[in-house]
Amino acid sequence: MLGVTLAVTAGAVLDGIAKAAAILIVPPLLLGVIARIKARFAGRVGPPLLQPYHDLRKLLAKGSVVSRTTTWVFLAGPAVSLVAVLLAAAVVPIGDGRALWSFEGDFILLAYLLGLARYATMAAALDTGSSFEGMGAAREATFACIAEPAFVLGLLALARATGSLSLSTFLGPAITHVWAEESASLVLVAAGLLLVLLAENSRIPVDDPATHLELTMVHEVMVLDHGGPVLGVVLYGAAVKLFVFAALLVRIAIPIAAPAHLAWPAFLGGLVAVAAGIGVIESTLARLRLPYVPALLLSACLCCALALVLLAR
């Protein structure tokens, strides 16, 4: 009996280590996949898949210049944002459908952690006293006011469909039964969360992460004054945030929880597929004019709200 208990404990420890390693290591790879897909569409070879890792290593090895007009908020913002998104990744089911940390109502904590990460980035941008960065923070806050309701409505629809308030439950094996009975609602939720992913991670058609024109940027304009290790923390935090949203989509679309030798490859393959899909979207669509972005996010709200209505009938 003791041997069985020790084996179970050792298995749980190894599973936790694997999930923590995936959260820490995989996110920059998604950025590499997106860049490679976009390069292929443009007829170029493109950067190596591991280029984001090299970029982070170079940034962390550099020095940093901080404006004298800033306060401790400027340096604390990226750190708080990174910690918040890492904690958010810890409550999202990955791999076999279980999270590192789960409890009833943890999806509400997920929404709050992502909101805290956004607030910390905006506060650091406003702390510089730059009108351009303040403009980016204002846009980020405006879009978040519409994206957050869509995100919460999508999670509420999943909770209603599975009868659970824990991410590890309603994004675990239980969701396979929902696909058999309420597939239309899950498709609507997935579509709404995809639009939220593009908005929250400042991807086309909401924002162009490759542009350097301050008048059209949202996220990138908020980090113009960051450099060196601080910029590395910002970029890594953005990659982890993308990982969180991609993991949610993968758990909805590919709810494989067992056996383990299929669950992990399916999950990692799904992440790569989501990143490739983002690359295709950014290669085939143009960036929307700012007045049209709220309409796009409202469509995400409508998709998730309609899914909730269909489940409540």
C-alpha positions as CSV (number, residue, x, y, z in Angstrom):
1,M,0.0,0.0,0.0
2,L,2.9,2.3,0.8
3,G,4.5,1.6,-2.5
4,V,1.3,2.4,-4.4
5,T,1.0,5.7,-2.5
6,L,4.6,6.6,-3.2
7,A,4.2,5.8,-6.9
8,V,1.1,8.0,-7.1
9,T,2.9,10.8,-5.3
10,A,5.9,10.5,-7.6
11,G,3.6,10.5,-10.6
12,A,1.9,13.7,-9.4
13,V,5.3,15.4,-8.8
14,L,6.5,14.5,-12.3
15,D,3.2,15.7,-13.8
16,G,3.6,19.0,-12.0
17,I,7.2,19.4,-13.1
18,A,6.2,18.6,-16.7
19,K,3.4,21.2,-16.6
20,A,5.6,23.9,-15.0
21,A,8.2,23.2,-17.6
22,A,5.7,23.6,-20.4
23,I,4.4,26.9,-19.0
24,L,8.0,28.3,-18.7
25,I,9.5,26.9,-21.9
26,V,6.8,26.6,-24.6
27,P,5.4,30.2,-24.9
28,P,8.3,31.8,-26.9
29,L,8.0,28.9,-29.4
30,L,4.5,30.1,-30.3
31,L,5.9,33.4,-31.4
32,G,8.5,31.6,-33.5
33,V,5.8,29.6,-35.2
34,I,3.8,32.8,-36.0
35,A,6.8,34.6,-37.4
36,R,7.8,31.5,-39.5
37,I,4.2,31.2,-41.0
38,K,4.1,34.9,-41.8
39,A,7.5,34.6,-43.6
40,R,6.3,31.6,-45.6
41,F,3.3,33.5,-46.8
42,A,5.5,36.4,-47.8
43,G,7.8,34.1,-49.8
44,R,10.7,34.3,-47.4
45,V,12.5,31.7,-45.4
46,G,11.9,33.5,-42.2
47,P,13.7,33.4,-38.8
48,P,14.4,30.2,-37.0
49,L,11.7,28.8,-34.8
50,L,13.9,29.3,-31.8
51,Q,14.6,33.0,-32.6
52,P,12.4,34.3,-29.8
53,Y,14.6,32.4,-27.3
54,H,17.7,34.0,-28.7
55,D,16.1,37.5,-28.6
56,L,15.2,37.0,-24.9
57,R,18.7,35.8,-24.1
58,K,20.2,38.9,-25.8
59,L,17.8,41.3,-24.0
60,L,18.5,39.8,-20.6
61,A,22.3,40.2,-21.2
62,K,22.0,43.9,-22.1
63,G,22.0,46.9,-19.8
64,S,19.0,49.1,-19.3
65,V,18.5,52.9,-19.4
66,V,15.6,54.3,-17.3
67,S,14.2,57.7,-17.7
68,R,14.6,60.1,-14.8
69,T,10.9,61.0,-15.0
70,T,9.8,57.5,-14.1
71,T,9.2,56.0,-10.7
72,W,9.3,52.5,-9.3
73,V,6.0,51.8,-11.1
74,F,7.9,51.7,-14.4
75,L,10.0,48.8,-13.3
76,A,7.3,47.1,-11.2
77,G,4.8,47.0,-14.0
78,P,6.5,44.4,-16.2
79,A,7.4,42.3,-13.1
80,V,3.8,42.3,-11.8
81,S,2.5,41.6,-15.2
82,L,4.8,38.6,-15.7
83,V,3.9,37.1,-12.3
84,A,0.2,37.6,-13.0
85,V,0.2,35.8,-16.3
86,L,2.4,33.0,-14.9
87,L,-0.2,32.5,-12.1
88,A,-2.9,32.6,-14.8
89,A,-1.1,29.8,-16.7
90,A,-1.0,27.8,-13.5
91,V,-4.8,27.7,-13.2
92,V,-5.4,26.8,-16.9
93,P,-5.7,23.1,-17.7
94,I,-2.8,21.9,-19.9
95,G,-1.6,18.5,-21.0
96,D,-3.9,15.9,-19.6
97,G,-6.6,18.5,-18.7
98,R,-5.6,19.3,-15.2
99,A,-4.1,22.5,-14.0
100,L,-1.3,23.1,-11.5
101,W,-3.7,24.9,-9.2
102,S,-7.4,24.4,-9.3
103,F,-10.4,25.1,-7.1
104,E,-14.1,26.0,-7.5
105,G,-14.4,29.4,-9.1
106,D,-10.8,29.6,-10.4
107,F,-12.0,30.9,-13.8
108,I,-12.9,34.2,-12.0
109,L,-9.4,34.4,-10.6
110,L,-8.1,33.8,-14.2
111,A,-10.0,36.8,-15.4
112,Y,-8.8,38.9,-12.5
113,L,-5.1,37.9,-13.1
114,L,-5.2,38.8,-16.8
115,G,-6.8,42.1,-15.8
116,L,-4.1,42.7,-13.2
117,A,-1.4,42.0,-15.9
118,R,-3.0,44.5,-18.2
119,Y,-3.3,47.1,-15.5
120,A,0.3,46.8,-14.5
121,T,1.4,47.3,-18.2
122,M,-0.8,50.3,-18.5
123,A,0.4,51.8,-15.2
124,A,4.1,51.4,-16.3
125,A,3.2,53.1,-19.6
126,L,1.5,56.0,-17.9
127,D,4.4,56.4,-15.5
128,T,6.7,57.5,-18.3
129,G,4.7,60.7,-18.8
130,S,4.8,60.1,-22.6
131,S,1.7,61.2,-24.5
132,F,2.3,58.3,-27.0
133,E,2.4,55.7,-24.3
134,G,-0.6,57.2,-22.6
135,M,-2.5,57.0,-25.9
136,G,-1.7,53.3,-26.1
137,A,-2.8,52.7,-22.5
138,A,-6.1,54.5,-23.2
139,R,-6.7,52.3,-26.3
140,E,-5.8,49.2,-24.3
141,A,-8.3,50.1,-21.6
142,T,-11.0,50.9,-24.1
143,F,-10.7,47.5,-25.9
144,A,-10.4,45.7,-22.6
145,C,-13.8,47.0,-21.6
146,I,-15.4,45.0,-24.5
147,A,-13.0,42.0,-24.6
148,E,-13.3,41.2,-20.9
149,P,-17.2,40.6,-21.0
150,A,-16.7,38.3,-24.0
151,F,-14.1,36.4,-22.1
152,V,-16.1,36.0,-19.0
153,L,-19.3,35.1,-20.9
154,G,-17.4,32.4,-22.8
155,L,-16.1,30.9,-19.5
156,L,-19.6,31.1,-18.0
157,A,-21.0,29.2,-21.0
158,L,-18.5,26.5,-20.5
159,A,-19.4,26.3,-16.8
160,R,-23.1,26.1,-17.6
161,A,-22.5,23.4,-20.1
162,T,-20.5,21.2,-17.8
163,G,-22.2,22.1,-14.5
164,S,-18.9,23.0,-12.9
165,L,-17.1,26.1,-11.7
166,S,-13.5,24.8,-12.0
167,L,-11.4,25.2,-15.1
168,S,-9.9,21.8,-14.6
169,T,-13.4,20.3,-14.7
170,F,-15.1,22.1,-17.5
171,L,-12.1,22.0,-19.7
172,G,-11.2,18.5,-18.8
173,P,-12.9,15.2,-19.8
174,A,-16.4,16.6,-19.2
175,I,-16.2,18.8,-22.2
176,T,-16.2,15.8,-24.5
177,H,-19.8,15.0,-23.6
178,V,-20.7,18.6,-24.3
179,W,-19.4,18.3,-27.8
180,A,-21.8,15.4,-28.4
181,E,-24.9,17.4,-27.2
182,E,-24.1,21.2,-27.5
183,S,-21.5,21.4,-30.3
184,A,-23.0,24.6,-31.7
185,S,-22.5,26.4,-28.3
186,L,-18.9,25.3,-28.1
187,V,-18.2,26.5,-31.6
188,L,-19.6,29.9,-30.7
189,V,-17.5,30.0,-27.5
190,A,-14.4,29.0,-29.5
191,A,-15.0,31.7,-32.1
192,G,-15.6,34.4,-29.4
193,L,-12.5,33.4,-27.5
194,L,-10.4,33.4,-30.7
195,L,-11.4,37.1,-31.3
196,V,-10.6,37.8,-27.6
197,L,-7.2,36.2,-28.1
198,L,-6.4,38.4,-31.1
199,A,-7.4,41.5,-29.1
200,E,-5.8,40.7,-25.8
201,N,-2.5,39.8,-27.5
202,S,-2.5,42.8,-29.8
203,R,-2.6,40.7,-33.0
204,I,-4.0,41.5,-36.4
205,P,-6.7,42.6,-37.1
206,V,-6.8,44.5,-33.8
207,D,-3.1,45.6,-33.7
208,D,0.0,44.9,-35.7
209,P,2.9,43.8,-33.5
210,A,5.4,44.4,-36.3
211,T,4.6,48.1,-36.8
212,H,6.7,50.9,-35.5
213,L,4.2,53.8,-36.2
214,E,3.1,55.1,-32.8
215,L,-0.2,56.5,-34.0
216,T,-1.5,53.0,-34.9
217,M,0.0,50.9,-32.1
218,V,-1.7,49.6,-29.0
219,H,0.5,47.2,-27.0
220,E,3.9,48.1,-28.6
221,V,3.5,51.8,-28.0
222,M,3.1,51.1,-24.2
223,V,6.6,49.6,-24.0
224,L,8.5,52.1,-26.1
225,D,10.6,53.2,-23.2
226,H,11.4,49.7,-21.9
227,G,14.7,48.2,-22.9
228,G,17.2,45.5,-22.0
229,P,16.1,43.0,-19.3
230,V,12.9,44.9,-18.6
231,L,11.9,44.6,-22.3
232,G,12.8,41.0,-22.1
233,V,10.4,40.5,-19.2
234,V,7.7,42.3,-21.1
235,L,8.1,40.2,-24.2
236,Y,8.2,37.0,-22.2
237,G,5.1,38.0,-20.3
238,A,3.3,38.6,-23.6
239,A,4.4,35.2,-24.8
240,V,3.0,33.5,-21.7
241,K,-0.3,35.5,-22.1
242,L,-0.6,34.1,-25.6
243,F,0.1,30.6,-24.3
244,V,-2.8,31.0,-21.8
245,F,-5.4,31.9,-24.4
246,A,-4.1,29.3,-26.8
247,A,-4.3,26.7,-24.1
248,L,-7.9,27.6,-23.5
249,L,-8.8,27.2,-27.2
250,V,-6.9,23.9,-27.4
251,R,-8.7,22.4,-24.4
252,I,-12.0,23.4,-25.9
253,A,-11.2,22.0,-29.4
254,I,-9.1,19.0,-28.4
255,P,-10.3,17.7,-25.0
256,I,-8.0,14.7,-24.9
257,A,-7.2,13.8,-21.3
258,A,-6.1,10.1,-21.5
259,P,-4.0,8.3,-22.2
260,A,-1.1,10.5,-21.3
261,H,1.0,9.5,-24.3
262,L,-1.8,11.0,-26.5
263,A,-2.9,13.9,-24.3
264,W,0.4,15.7,-24.3
265,P,1.2,15.4,-28.0
266,A,-2.4,16.5,-28.8
267,F,-2.1,19.5,-26.5
268,L,1.3,20.6,-27.8
269,G,0.2,20.0,-31.4
270,G,-2.9,22.1,-30.7
271,L,-0.8,25.0,-29.4
272,V,1.3,24.9,-32.6
273,A,-1.9,24.8,-34.7
274,V,-3.3,27.8,-32.9
275,A,0.0,29.7,-33.5
276,A,0.0,28.7,-37.1
277,G,-3.6,29.9,-37.4
278,I,-2.7,33.3,-36.0
279,G,0.1,33.5,-38.6
280,V,-2.3,32.7,-41.4
281,I,-4.8,35.3,-40.1
282,E,-2.0,38.0,-39.9
283,S,-0.9,37.0,-43.4
284,T,-4.3,37.2,-45.1
285,L,-6.0,40.0,-43.2
286,A,-5.3,43.7,-42.9
287,R,-5.3,45.6,-39.6
288,L,-8.7,47.2,-38.9
289,R,-9.1,50.9,-38.5
290,L,-9.4,51.7,-34.8
291,P,-13.1,52.7,-34.9
292,Y,-14.0,49.3,-36.2
293,V,-12.2,47.3,-33.5
294,P,-15.1,47.7,-30.9
295,A,-17.5,46.2,-33.5
296,L,-15.2,43.2,-33.8
297,L,-15.1,42.7,-30.0
298,L,-18.8,43.2,-29.7
299,S,-19.2,40.3,-32.2
300,A,-17.1,38.2,-29.7
301,C,-19.5,39.2,-26.9
302,L,-22.5,38.2,-29.0
303,C,-21.0,34.8,-29.9
304,C,-20.4,34.0,-26.3
305,A,-23.7,35.4,-25.1
306,L,-25.6,33.4,-27.8
307,A,-23.8,30.3,-26.6
308,L,-24.9,31.0,-23.1
309,V,-28.5,31.5,-24.2
310,L,-28.5,28.2,-26.2
311,L,-27.2,26.4,-23.1
312,A,-29.9,28.0,-20.9
313,R,-32.8,26.9,-23.0
